[in-house]
Amino acid sequence: MRGKTICFTVIFAFLIGCASHLNYEKSSRSDIPFYKRKPPTLEKAIIIDSNGPSLDPKYYQVMGTAEGKVSHVTALMPHCKDATEMLRYEAENVGGDALINVSCTSDTFTGTAKGTVISFYDRKEALKVLKEIKAVIVK
């Protein structure tokens, strides 16, 4: 009897895992007008944390805002982490170099991350300045 219970539990856990994977939804969107978009680069968009020093606006232009959403069947998934990755993906898609003013809200089954997409005038110089001012960069 004990063996059947363990076998049933394993099968049940496997089915729940499969169901949560099938019902995993991701989406992203932005309000960035086409004239501000740039071709995507191979560089990963960085997230400049608002808890640290901020970059002077003379090093970048604001492209617009973006949003990343995820929903899971299970409450055990990292909602904000996945939503932030979708936000980063959207920023990279429109040619953004970085995200500022990033925030995330989550509940039991969903997460939504929002932020402002920026484009550096000179990426190398902006990254140098960020390092000098010891800005907090989220990996």
Backbone as a printed PyTorch tensor [residue, N CA C, xyz], in Angstrom:
tensor([[[  0.8240,  -1.1950,   0.0000],
         [  0.0000,   0.0000,   0.0000],
         [  0.8670,   1.2580,   0.0000]],

        [[  1.9340,   1.2350,   0.7870],
         [  2.8160,   2.3840,   0.8720],
         [  3.4890,   2.6480,  -0.4750]],

        [[  3.8740,   1.5980,  -1.1930],
         [  4.5040,   1.7270,  -2.5100],
         [  3.5550,   2.3400,  -3.5230]],

        [[  2.2790,   1.9570,  -3.4550],
         [  1.2980,   2.5290,  -4.3720],
         [  1.0950,   4.0200,  -4.1020]],

        [[  1.1000,   4.3900,  -2.8220],
         [  0.9330,   5.7960,  -2.4550],
         [  2.1000,   6.6310,  -2.9740]],

        [[  3.3040,   6.1420,  -2.8110],
         [  4.4830,   6.8600,  -3.2870],
         [  4.4540,   6.9670,  -4.8090]],

        [[  4.1110,   5.8950,  -5.4890],
         [  4.0250,   5.8870,  -6.9520],
         [  2.9630,   6.8810,  -7.4250]],

        [[  1.8060,   6.8940,  -6.7770],
         [  0.7390,   7.8210,  -7.1340],
         [  1.1800,   9.2740,  -6.9170]],

        [[  1.8810,   9.5370,  -5.8200],
         [  2.3700,  10.8810,  -5.5170],
         [  3.3600,  11.3570,  -6.5750]],

        [[  4.2670,  10.4930,  -6.9800],
         [  5.2510,  10.8450,  -8.0100],
         [  4.5540,  11.1460,  -9.3380]],

        [[  3.6180,  10.3150,  -9.7270],
         [  2.8900,  10.5310, -10.9770],
         [  2.0910,  11.8330, -10.9070]],

        [[  1.4430,  12.0920,  -9.7820],
         [  0.6600,  13.3120,  -9.5980],
         [  1.5560,  14.5480,  -9.7020]],

        [[  2.7250,  14.5180,  -9.0560],
         [  3.6610,  15.6440,  -9.1150],
         [  4.1580,  15.8650, -10.5410]],

        [[  4.4140,  14.7900, -11.2580],
         [  4.8540,  14.8800, -12.6530],
         [  3.7780,  15.5470, -13.5130]],

        [[  2.5380,  15.1520, -13.3370],
         [  1.4390,  15.7300, -14.1180],
         [  1.2310,  17.2100, -13.8050]],

        [[  1.3690,  17.5790, -12.5470],
         [  1.2290,  18.9940, -12.1730],
         [  2.3650,  19.7990, -12.7990]],

        [[  3.5750,  19.2550, -12.8020],
         [  4.7040,  19.9390, -13.4350],
         [  4.4760,  20.1400, -14.9140]],

        [[  3.9630,  19.1190, -15.5920],
         [  3.6780,  19.2370, -17.0310],
         [  2.5870,  20.2650, -17.2820]],

        [[  1.5530,  20.2490, -16.4620],
         [  0.4480,  21.1910, -16.6420],
         [  0.9110,  22.6250, -16.4170]],

        [[  1.7640,  22.8620, -15.4190],
         [  2.2310,  24.2220, -15.1700],
         [  3.1370,  24.6990, -16.2900]],

        [[  3.8900,  23.8050, -16.8880],
         [  4.7440,  24.1890, -18.0150],
         [  3.8940,  24.5510, -19.2320]],

        [[  2.8290,  23.8290, -19.4650],
         [  1.9660,  24.1050, -20.6100],
         [  1.1720,  25.3930, -20.4430]],

        [[  0.8940,  25.8070, -19.2300],
         [  0.1040,  27.0060, -18.9690],
         [  0.9490,  28.2110, -18.6060]],

        [[  2.2130,  28.1670, -18.9000],
         [  3.1450,  29.2480, -18.6250],
         [  3.0200,  30.2730, -19.7400]],

        [[  2.6500,  31.4990, -19.4180],
         [  2.4720,  32.5370, -20.4250],
         [  3.4210,  33.6880, -20.1790]],

        [[  4.0020,  34.1840, -21.2730],
         [  4.8990,  35.3380, -21.2160],
         [  4.4570,  36.3370, -22.2740]],

        [[  4.5920,  37.6130, -21.9710],
         [  4.3070,  38.6350, -22.9730],
         [  5.0630,  39.9040, -22.6190]],

        [[  5.2770,  40.7280, -23.6240],
         [  5.9120,  42.0210, -23.4100],
         [  5.3750,  43.0010, -24.4390]],

        [[  5.4200,  44.2800, -24.0760],
         [  4.9620,  45.3160, -24.9950],
         [  5.6200,  46.6310, -24.6080]],

        [[  5.5690,  47.5800, -25.5290],
         [  6.1130,  48.8980, -25.2420],
         [  5.2890,  49.9600, -25.9510]],

        [[  5.4630,  51.2080, -25.5260],
         [  4.7810,  52.3210, -26.1810],
         [  5.7670,  53.1580, -27.0080]],

        [[  6.8790,  52.5620, -27.3650],
         [  7.9340,  53.2870, -28.0720],
         [  7.5370,  53.4800, -29.5400]],

        [[  7.4840,  54.7380, -29.9950],
         [  7.1170,  54.9820, -31.3920],
         [  8.1940,  54.4590, -32.3490]],

        [[  7.8000,  54.1290, -33.5420],
         [  8.7280,  53.5280, -34.5000],
         [  9.9120,  54.4250, -34.8290]],

        [[  9.7260,  55.7290, -34.8510],
         [ 10.8400,  56.6090, -35.2040],
         [ 11.9360,  56.6250, -34.1450]],

        [[ 11.6390,  56.1980, -32.9270],
         [ 12.6550,  56.1350, -31.8700],
         [ 13.3210,  54.7650, -31.7780]],

        [[ 12.7580,  53.7690, -32.4280],
         [ 13.3180,  52.4150, -32.3490],
         [ 14.6020,  52.3160, -33.1540]],

        [[ 15.4720,  51.4330, -32.6880],
         [ 16.7330,  51.1670, -33.3740],
         [ 16.8290,  49.6670, -33.6260]],

        [[ 17.6790,  49.2690, -34.5530],
         [ 17.8490,  47.8210, -34.7660],
         [ 18.4100,  47.1680, -33.5040]],

        [[ 17.9300,  45.9760, -33.1710],
         [ 18.4690,  45.2740, -31.9960],
         [ 19.9630,  44.9890, -32.1690]],

        [[ 20.6790,  45.0660, -31.0630],
         [ 22.1070,  44.7470, -31.0780],
         [ 22.3090,  43.4220, -30.3590]],

        [[ 23.5290,  42.9620, -30.3530],
         [ 23.8350,  41.7290, -29.6360],
         [ 24.1130,  41.9840, -28.1530]],

        [[ 24.1200,  43.2680, -27.7710],
         [ 24.3790,  43.6300, -26.3760],
         [ 23.1190,  43.4350, -25.5380]],

        [[ 23.2930,  42.9120, -24.3480],
         [ 22.1690,  42.7120, -23.4350],
         [ 21.8210,  44.0530, -22.7860]],

        [[ 20.5350,  44.3660, -22.7200],
         [ 20.0940,  45.5970, -22.0700],
         [ 20.3680,  45.4910, -20.5700]],

        [[ 20.9180,  46.5510, -20.0040],
         [ 21.2120,  46.5480, -18.5750],
         [ 20.0750,  47.2310, -17.8170]],

        [[ 19.9780,  46.9230, -16.5520],
         [ 18.9840,  47.5540, -15.6920],
         [ 19.7380,  48.3680, -14.6500]],

        [[ 19.4910,  49.6680, -14.6460],
         [ 20.1290,  50.5580, -13.6810],
         [ 19.1750,  50.7000, -12.5010]],

        [[ 19.5760,  50.1650, -11.3610],
         [ 18.7230,  50.1530, -10.1680],
         [ 18.5470,  51.5720,  -9.6320]],

        [[ 17.3280,  51.9140,  -9.2880],
         [ 17.0420,  53.2570,  -8.7800],
         [ 17.5250,  53.4510,  -7.3430]],

        [[ 17.9910,  52.3860,  -6.6780],
         [ 18.5140,  52.5030,  -5.3140],
         [ 19.9310,  53.0620,  -5.2840]],

        [[ 20.5970,  53.0930,  -6.4320],
         [ 21.9510,  53.6150,  -6.4980],
         [ 21.9860,  54.9530,  -7.2120]],

        [[ 23.2000,  55.4580,  -7.4730],
         [ 23.3220,  56.7170,  -8.2170],
         [ 22.7370,  56.5650,  -9.6220]],

        [[ 22.1600,  57.6420, -10.1260],
         [ 21.5680,  57.5930, -11.4610],
         [ 22.4840,  58.2630, -12.4770]],

        [[ 22.3280,  57.8500, -13.7040],
         [ 23.1180,  58.3810, -14.8070],
         [ 22.5540,  59.7310, -15.2200]],

        [[ 23.4440,  60.6780, -15.4850],
         [ 23.0410,  61.9990, -15.9480],
         [ 22.3150,  61.8700, -17.2890]],

        [[ 21.1740,  62.5290, -17.4540],
         [ 20.4090,  62.4310, -18.7040],
         [ 21.1650,  62.8920, -19.9600]],

        [[ 22.2920,  63.5550, -19.8140],
         [ 23.0390,  63.9780, -21.0030],
         [ 23.6880,  62.7940, -21.7270]],

        [[ 23.7000,  61.6120, -21.0920],
         [ 24.3040,  60.4240, -21.6970],
         [ 23.2970,  59.5290, -22.4160]],

        [[ 22.0150,  59.8600, -22.3200],
         [ 21.0090,  58.9850, -22.9380],
         [ 19.7750,  59.7640, -23.3720]],

        [[ 18.9740,  59.1000, -24.1960],
         [ 17.6530,  59.6250, -24.5380],
         [ 16.6040,  58.6060, -24.1020]],

        [[ 15.4800,  59.0980, -23.6540],
         [ 14.3770,  58.2190, -23.2510],
         [ 13.6370,  57.7820, -24.5080]],

        [[ 13.4740,  56.4880, -24.6650],
         [ 12.7570,  55.9540, -25.8240],
         [ 11.2670,  55.8050, -25.5200]],

        [[ 10.9240,  55.3830, -24.3050],
         [  9.5360,  55.1690, -23.9030],
         [  9.4700,  54.1540, -22.7760]],

        [[  8.2810,  53.6460, -22.5200],
         [  8.1110,  52.6760, -21.4510],
         [  7.8120,  51.2960, -22.0200]],

        [[  8.1200,  50.2910, -21.2220],
         [  7.8840,  48.9040, -21.6260],
         [  7.3370,  48.1360, -20.4360]],

        [[  6.7580,  46.9780, -20.7540],
         [  6.1540,  46.1390, -19.7250],
         [  6.3790,  44.6810, -20.0740]],

        [[  6.6690,  43.8780, -19.0790],
         [  6.8030,  42.4320, -19.2450],
         [  5.8760,  41.7280, -18.2710]],

        [[  5.1550,  40.7100, -18.7580],
         [  4.2110,  39.9800, -17.9050],
         [  4.4590,  38.4900, -18.0180]],

        [[  4.2560,  37.7940, -16.9100],
         [  4.2940,  36.3310, -16.8960],
         [  3.1630,  35.8320, -16.0160]],

        [[  2.6750,  34.6550, -16.3440],
         [  1.7040,  34.0040, -15.4700],
         [  2.0150,  32.5160, -15.4510]],

        [[  1.8630,  31.9290, -14.2860],
         [  2.1550,  30.5190, -14.0570],
         [  0.9550,  29.8720, -13.3850]],

        [[  0.8600,  28.5870, -13.5280],
         [ -0.1650,  27.8510, -12.7920],
         [  0.2720,  27.6850, -11.3470]],

        [[  1.5490,  27.5280, -11.1310],
         [  2.0570,  27.2740,  -9.7880],
         [  2.5780,  28.5560,  -9.1480]],

        [[  2.4380,  28.6520,  -7.8640],
         [  2.9130,  29.8150,  -7.1260],
         [  4.3970,  29.7020,  -6.7960]],

        [[  5.0340,  28.6040,  -7.1410],
         [  6.4360,  28.3690,  -6.7820],
         [  7.4270,  29.0000,  -7.7420]],

        [[  6.9730,  29.5310,  -8.8770],
         [  7.8640,  30.1180,  -9.8750],
         [  8.2410,  31.5420,  -9.4700]],

        [[  9.4330,  32.0130,  -9.8750],
         [  9.8740,  33.3750,  -9.5470],
         [  9.2320,  34.3970, -10.5090]],

        [[  8.0800,  34.9010, -10.1540],
         [  7.3120,  35.7670, -11.0460],
         [  8.0620,  37.0390, -11.4380]],

        [[  8.5950,  37.7730, -10.4780],
         [  9.2540,  39.0470, -10.7900],
         [ 10.5230,  38.8400, -11.6100]],

        [[ 11.2630,  37.8100, -11.3270],
         [ 12.4870,  37.5460, -12.0930],
         [ 12.1390,  37.2990, -13.5650]],

        [[ 11.1410,  36.4670, -13.8090],
         [ 10.7360,  36.1700, -15.1850],
         [ 10.1270,  37.3930, -15.8660]],

        [[  9.3190,  38.1700, -15.1480],
         [  8.7100,  39.3730, -15.7270],
         [  9.7810,  40.4010, -16.0840]],

        [[ 10.7980,  40.5170, -15.2450],
         [ 11.8910,  41.4540, -15.5200],
         [ 12.6870,  41.0040, -16.7430]],

        [[ 12.8600,  39.7100, -16.9070],
         [ 13.5500,  39.2130, -18.1070],
         [ 12.7360,  39.5020, -19.3660]],

        [[ 11.4250,  39.4220, -19.2830],
         [ 10.5830,  39.7780, -20.4250],
         [ 10.6720,  41.2730, -20.7170]],

        [[ 10.7770,  42.0880, -19.6690],
         [ 10.9570,  43.5250, -19.8270],
         [ 12.2810,  43.8100, -20.5280]],

        [[ 13.3320,  43.1230, -20.1010],
         [ 14.6540,  43.2800, -20.7250],
         [ 14.6040,  42.8590, -22.1930]],

        [[ 13.9020,  41.7710, -22.4750],
         [ 13.7420,  41.2860, -23.8480],
         [ 13.0720,  42.3520, -24.7240]],

        [[ 12.0350,  42.9830, -24.2000],
         [ 11.3380,  44.0300, -24.9640],
         [ 12.2620,  45.2100, -25.2290]],

        [[ 13.0440,  45.6020, -24.2330],
         [ 13.9900,  46.7100, -24.4180],
         [ 15.0090,  46.3780, -25.5020]],

        [[ 15.5140,  45.1560, -25.5030],
         [ 16.4770,  44.7350, -26.5250],
         [ 15.8300,  44.7100, -27.9050]],

        [[ 14.5690,  44.3040, -27.9760],
         [ 13.8500,  44.2310, -29.2570],
         [ 13.7080,  45.5830, -29.9420]],

        [[ 13.5500,  46.6370, -29.1610],
         [ 13.3730,  47.9660, -29.7460],
         [ 14.6920,  48.7290, -29.8530]],

        [[ 15.7960,  48.0750, -29.5270],
         [ 17.1060,  48.6920, -29.6500],
         [ 17.5410,  49.5020, -28.4430]],

        [[ 16.9070,  49.2840, -27.3080],
         [ 17.2790,  50.0030, -26.0900],
         [ 18.5610,  49.4550, -25.4820]],

        [[ 19.3120,  50.3420, -24.8540],
         [ 20.5610,  49.9360, -24.2070],
         [ 20.3640,  49.5920, -22.7400]],

        [[ 19.3850,  50.2340, -22.1080],
         [ 19.2110,  50.0380, -20.6640],
         [ 17.7810,  50.3310, -20.2550]],

        [[ 17.4810,  49.9750, -19.0120],
         [ 16.1880,  50.2450, -18.3990],
         [ 16.4100,  50.9990, -17.0980]],

        [[ 15.5810,  52.0000, -16.8620],
         [ 15.6110,  52.7320, -15.5920],
         [ 14.1960,  52.7190, -15.0100]],

        [[ 14.0820,  53.0920, -13.7600],
         [ 12.7850,  53.1500, -13.0690],
         [ 12.0320,  51.8230, -13.1760]],

        [[ 12.7310,  50.7220, -12.9900],
         [ 12.1160,  49.4020, -13.1110],
         [ 11.4120,  49.0430, -11.8010]],

        [[ 10.1900,  48.5660, -11.9370],
         [  9.4350,  48.0940, -10.7810],
         [  8.7200,  46.8100, -11.1640]],

        [[  8.4020,  46.0050, -10.1680],
         [  7.7160,  44.7470, -10.4230],
         [  6.6870,  44.5070,  -9.3340]],

        [[  5.5290,  44.0510,  -9.7590],
         [  4.4900,  43.6480,  -8.8170],
         [  4.1240,  42.2070,  -9.1330]],

        [[  3.8480,  41.4550,  -8.0950],
         [  3.4640,  40.0640,  -8.3200],
         [  2.4030,  39.6610,  -7.3190]],

        [[  1.6230,  38.6880,  -7.7400],
         [  0.6790,  38.0710,  -6.8180],
         [  0.9140,  36.5700,  -6.8860]],

        [[ -0.0360,  35.7810,  -6.5180],
         [  0.1620,  34.3410,  -6.4160],
         [  0.5610,  33.6940,  -7.7340]],

        [[ -0.0410,  34.1110,  -8.8390],
         [  0.1980,  33.4250, -10.1040],
         [  0.7580,  34.2960, -11.2200]],

        [[  0.8810,  35.6080, -11.0410],
         [  1.3570,  36.4840, -12.1160],
         [  2.4010,  37.4720, -11.6130]],

        [[  3.1280,  38.0320, -12.5480],
         [  4.0850,  39.0820, -12.2530],
         [  4.1220,  40.0730, -13.3980]],

        [[  4.2460,  41.3650, -13.0830],
         [  4.3070,  42.4140, -14.0900],
         [  5.4520,  43.3500, -13.7540]],

        [[  6.3710,  43.5210, -14.7080],
         [  7.4920,  44.4370, -14.5440],
         [  7.3180,  45.5850, -15.5230]],

        [[  7.6030,  46.7970, -15.0600],
         [  7.5010,  47.9910, -15.9050],
         [  8.7750,  48.7970, -15.7610]],

        [[  9.1400,  49.5110, -16.8180],
         [ 10.3300,  50.3320, -16.7650],
         [ 10.4130,  51.2840, -17.9450]],

        [[ 11.3810,  52.1750, -17.8830],
         [ 11.6280,  53.1530, -18.9350],
         [ 12.8340,  52.6920, -19.7400]],

        [[ 12.6660,  52.5890, -21.0500],
         [ 13.7390,  52.1520, -21.9410],
         [ 14.5310,  53.3830, -22.3710]],

        [[ 15.8610,  53.2860, -22.2590],
         [ 16.7190,  54.3850, -22.6920],
         [ 17.7350,  53.8910, -23.7110]],

        [[ 18.2310,  54.8300, -24.4840],
         [ 19.2480,  54.5460, -25.4880],
         [ 20.4320,  55.4700, -25.2220]],

        [[ 21.6130,  54.9000, -25.0970],
         [ 22.8090,  55.7030, -24.8470],
         [ 23.2460,  56.4120, -26.1300]],

        [[ 23.7400,  57.6320, -25.9770],
         [ 24.3130,  58.3190, -27.1310],
         [ 25.6230,  57.6420, -27.5190]],

        [[ 26.4070,  57.2690, -26.4940],
         [ 27.6600,  56.5490, -26.6890],
         [ 27.7220,  55.4720, -25.6070]],

        [[ 27.4660,  54.2210, -25.9910],
         [ 27.3650,  53.1220, -25.0180],
         [ 28.6400,  52.9600, -24.1950]],

        [[ 29.7810,  53.0160, -24.8460],
         [ 31.0540,  52.8140, -24.1560],
         [ 31.2720,  53.8930, -23.0940]],

        [[ 31.0040,  55.1310, -23.4460],
         [ 31.1800,  56.2350, -22.5110],
         [ 30.1760,  56.1380, -21.3580]],

        [[ 28.9320,  55.7990, -21.6640],
         [ 27.9000,  55.6890, -20.6260],
         [ 28.2500,  54.5770, -19.6360]],

        [[ 28.7180,  53.4410, -20.1280],
         [ 29.1000,  52.3500, -19.2300],
         [ 30.2780,  52.7440, -18.3500]],

        [[ 31.2000,  53.5230, -18.9170],
         [ 32.3530,  54.0090, -18.1460],
         [ 31.8770,  54.9240, -17.0090]],

        [[ 30.9640,  55.8330, -17.3260],
         [ 30.4330,  56.7510, -16.3180],
         [ 29.6600,  55.9830, -15.2480]],

        [[ 28.8660,  55.0050, -15.6530],
         [ 28.1270,  54.1900, -14.6770],
         [ 29.0780,  53.4980, -13.7110]],

        [[ 30.1970,  53.0320, -14.2270],
         [ 31.1890,  52.3690, -13.3720],
         [ 31.8220,  53.3820, -12.4180]],

        [[ 32.1240,  54.5710, -12.9270],
         [ 32.7580,  55.6090, -12.1130],
         [ 31.8610,  56.0760, -10.9660]],

        [[ 30.5640,  56.2200, -11.2370],
         [ 29.6640,  56.7030, -10.1850],
         [ 29.1710,  55.5700,  -9.2830]],

        [[ 29.6220,  54.3500,  -9.5980],
         [ 29.2560,  53.1560,  -8.8250],
         [ 27.7340,  52.9370,  -8.8170]],

        [[ 27.1540,  53.0470, -10.0130],
         [ 25.7220,  52.7860, -10.1550],
         [ 25.4540,  51.3040,  -9.9190]],

        [[ 24.2800,  50.9850,  -9.4240],
         [ 23.9040,  49.6100,  -9.1620],
         [ 23.2890,  49.0470, -10.4270]],

        [[ 23.9720,  48.0650, -11.0060],
         [ 23.5150,  47.4250, -12.2340],
         [ 22.9540,  46.0460, -11.8790]],

        [[ 21.7160,  45.7860, -12.3020],
         [ 21.0750,  44.4930, -12.0310],
         [ 21.4400,  43.5360, -13.1470]],

        [[ 21.9720,  42.4020, -12.7930],
         [ 22.3740,  41.4110, -13.7920],
         [ 21.2150,  40.5650, -14.2050]]])
